Amino acid sequence: MEIGNITTLILSIATIVNIIFAGIVVFIERRDIGSTWAWLMVLFFIPVVGFLVYIFLGRQLKQKNFFQLTSEELAFFQDTADKQFQDVHKHDGLLQTYSNLVKMNLKSSNALVTTNNEVKIYHDGQEKFDALFADIRKATDEINIEYYIIKPDNLGKQLRDLLTEKAKEGVKVRVLYDEVGSRRMSPSFFSELIKHGGEVAAFFPSWFRLINLRINNRNHRKLCIIDGKVGYVGGFNVGDEYLGLNERMGYWRDTHFRITGGAVALIQGRFIMDWSKATNYERNNIEDHFSFGPDHHPGHSAIQIISSGPNSQTEHLKYMYLKMILKAKRSIFIQTPYFIPDVSFMDACKMAALSGVDVRIMIPNKPDHPFVYSATLSHVGELLPYGVKILQYEKGFMHAKTIVVDEEVASVGTMNIDPRSFRLNFEVNALVYDADIAKELYELFLQDSEVCMELTKELYSKRTMVAKFKQAVARLLSPIL
């Protein structure tokens, strides 16, 4: 066969393959319109490479009962959520004020409500890990740890060694990490902990640490539960850079909650579901793992623990943000390392600003992912004409994922404002209905503003042609970033 004929045959096969995968994207996956067109561009403009990229990054998870809950567990969640949905009107204060938000979270994701919690806010890495390590040292029964990133550096070794000591004391220790996020960590890193009875598992492990067909679906959650009494949730991972020790990134500004009260059992339940998926662990007693039960903790903060992921039928956490934004009457303060929202989110921000709400969005002034940062700048630039105030954090790197509305209700967790967190990653946030906590986060935002540069319309208009081109390309591909 002549070379020309071989080339024609190869091109024909590549074309047929691309048509097949284009059909999968459009008709089977049923993804949103923006990501559909972005994937079609990838498939048609880079035929062979696009095919491989789609295999690793484009497929979606099967959604039906992904965590393999039993009929009893499904009934427990549904029945409890339904009862709380019917009883929301019995509450007073902020739960009554935001009853529609409470109901939406119950209906969308079975995010149960607890009202007896105490919340401590950490915005400095050293303080957060000092508190966590102190709680771990006091543990007598069980320690459950789940992080997207655990680095084998000084902080990672401190955590590992402390957990190993607790395992030697007979405390049950379980560690769950994401294979992609923790790719620098070797399997032998936790060998001593495992030797002394600790359990360690990777979420969506790779084949021979080389091939991972689920590289696009990452467990981005950061959870710690000690003795079922203390729970941590927020943005900090485990690594020296989260203590501000990375020279390139500088001071690491993040936000984390330490929670005691009824919500801890729900954080524990979230961990158990993730652990079961990763290890095929059998849940024997539903009340041990999921019931938040009669807890006489004296706290007064009402909390919903809201999870979302690629298995979700709806984008639970994005819906939560949208509902909060549209509910706002006075102010919306958002901190996020990435701002690549979809049209619905952009429209909500525009509507709020046009209605006279004080909308402020704080982003980093430096990129950890340059291409993603270009997409962020493109999106925030579009909001400037509507009166949204854009602040660029200059003290170090802004990694916090927070929203505060009207100094009354606030959320802290792991969700970034981007398509990955909306649809692809497994995420979790704590939504707190407590004016004291919201006010504290509001004040922290104002303190952070003192080390920010405001991105004005005038400054944005002075972008170079190169910057404009980068942002245009990044914006075009933003649905699949």
Helices and strands as residue ranges (DSSP letters): H 3-23, I 24-28, H 33-45, H 47-57, H 71-87, G 88-90, H 94-97, H 99-109, E 113-124, H 125-138, E 142-147, H 154-168, E 172-178, G 187-190, H 191-195, E 199-203, E 223-226, E 230-234, G 240-243, E 251-260, H 263-279, H 286-289, E 301-308, H 316-327, E 331-335, H 343-354, E 358-364, H 370-383, G 384-386, E 389-393, E 396-398, E 402-405, E 409-413, H 419-419, I 420-424, E 427-433, H 435-449, E 452-455, H 457-461, H 465-477, G 478-480
